[in-house]
Amino acid sequence: MVKQATALGRSGLQDWLIQRVSAVILALYTIFISTRIFGNSLHSYLAWRDLFASGWVKTATIFALLSLIAHAWIGMWTMTTDYLKPVVIRLPVQVLMILALVLYFIWGIHIIGEI
């Protein structure tokens, strides 16, 4: 069996499971935020700041951010390995995606820390 150096879960089953769990986490987080927005409780900056000042919301946001990054990486890894066959093209594209996802994570942590 050939192992891919750029695979997240190291097997198709693990990648499938990571993507499904991350989708559930993202769905729950989206439902939570949507109910707060449409429940008429987040219509000012102060309301947003107060919500995200609590530790459990920051923790949930970090889990959602990690889930989004894992979900995106598995999806993009699958697409690049399926459609970009030459390694000389695929590897730089994957490295750029990794760099972008790491920067997005750092940016997200920075935003959460500022609140």
C-alpha positions in Angstrom: 0.0 0.0 0.0 1.3 3.4 -1.0 1.1 6.1 1.7 0.6 9.7 0.7 2.8 12.2 2.5 0.2 14.9 2.3 -2.8 12.9 3.4 -4.3 14.0 6.7 -5.8 10.8 8.1 -3.4 8.4 6.3 -6.3 6.3 5.1 -9.5 6.8 3.2 -11.7 5.7 6.1 -9.9 8.1 8.5 -10.2 11.0 6.1 -13.9 10.1 5.6 -14.5 10.0 9.3 -12.6 13.3 9.9 -14.7 15.0 7.2 -18.0 13.7 8.6 -17.2 14.7 12.2 -15.9 18.1 11.1 -19.1 18.6 9.1 -21.2 17.8 12.2 -19.2 20.3 14.3 -19.6 23.0 11.7 -23.3 22.4 11.4 -23.8 22.6 15.1 -21.7 25.8 15.3 -23.6 27.3 12.4 -27.0 26.5 14.0 -25.8 28.1 17.3 -24.6 31.3 15.6 -27.7 31.5 13.4 -30.0 31.2 16.3 -28.2 34.0 18.1 -28.3 36.2 15.0 -31.9 35.6 14.1 -33.0 35.4 17.7 -32.6 39.2 17.9 -29.8 39.0 20.3 -26.8 40.0 18.2 -27.6 43.3 16.6 -24.8 45.4 18.0 -21.0 45.2 18.3 -21.4 45.1 22.1 -23.7 42.0 21.9 -21.1 40.2 19.6 -18.3 41.2 21.9 -20.1 39.9 25.0 -21.0 36.6 23.3 -17.5 36.0 22.2 -15.9 37.1 25.5 -17.1 33.9 27.2 -14.6 31.1 27.3 -16.9 28.4 26.0 -17.9 30.4 22.9 -14.2 31.0 22.2 -13.5 27.3 22.6 -16.4 26.3 20.4 -15.1 28.8 17.8 -11.6 27.3 17.9 -13.1 23.8 17.4 -15.2 25.1 14.5 -12.1 26.8 13.0 -10.1 23.5 13.3 -13.0 21.6 11.8 -13.2 24.0 8.9 -9.5 23.7 8.2 -9.5 19.9 8.4 -12.6 19.7 6.3 -11.2 22.0 3.7 -7.8 20.2 3.6 -9.3 16.8 3.0 -11.6 18.1 0.3 -8.9 20.0 -1.5 -6.4 17.2 -1.1 -8.9 14.8 -2.7 -9.5 17.2 -5.5 -5.8 17.8 -6.2 -4.9 14.1 -6.1 -7.8 13.3 -8.4 -7.3 16.1 -11.0 -3.7 17.2 -10.8 -1.8 14.1 -11.7 1.7 15.5 -12.3 3.5 15.8 -8.9 5.4 18.8 -10.1 2.1 20.7 -10.3 0.2 19.0 -7.5 2.8 19.4 -4.7 3.2 23.2 -5.0 -0.6 23.6 -5.1 -0.9 21.5 -2.0 1.9 23.4 -0.2 0.2 26.7 -1.1 -3.1 25.4 0.3 -1.4 24.3 3.5 0.2 27.7 3.9 -3.2 29.4 3.3 -5.0 27.2 5.8 -2.3 27.8 8.5 -2.5 31.5 7.9 -6.3 31.4 8.2 -6.0 29.5 11.4 -3.5 32.0 12.8 -5.7 34.9 11.7 -8.7 33.3 13.3 -6.9 32.7 16.6 -5.8 36.4 16.5 -9.3 37.6 15.9 -10.6 35.4 18.8 -7.9 36.7 21.1 -8.8 40.3 20.3 -12.3 39.9 21.5 
